[in-house]
């Protein structure tokens, strides 16, 4: 039987719009949590503060209560995925013991674009104040 928290993800129309503006190809996929490089992802150039464990806990409680969040956005680098948007959301999902997460997987190798995207996404989905 499925729980409410099994359906935590929804479309990210802002994220999709940004990806399309850059002409990037993307798909929605289930990816293994173990394939995400959480440490490298938390050090992207959009992060001025470390990931807030309090916010991660809040998000986990909200997910368990049935709240829905925009899918995370990742890019594949070698065998690992790097989070462009969704560090707190993915860590909350991991905290709940989930082994896979639904994500937008972006096809991009342009270093400048990959540097810019987390900054743009963080303006909309950044940690609350």
Secondary structure, 3 states (H helix, E strand, C coil): CCCHHHHCEECCHHHHHHHHHCCCEEEEEEEEHHHECHHHHCCCCCCCCCCCHHHHHHHHHHHHCCCCEECEEEEEECCEEEEEECHHHHHHHHHCCCCEEEEEEEECCCHHHHHHHHHHHHHHHCCCC
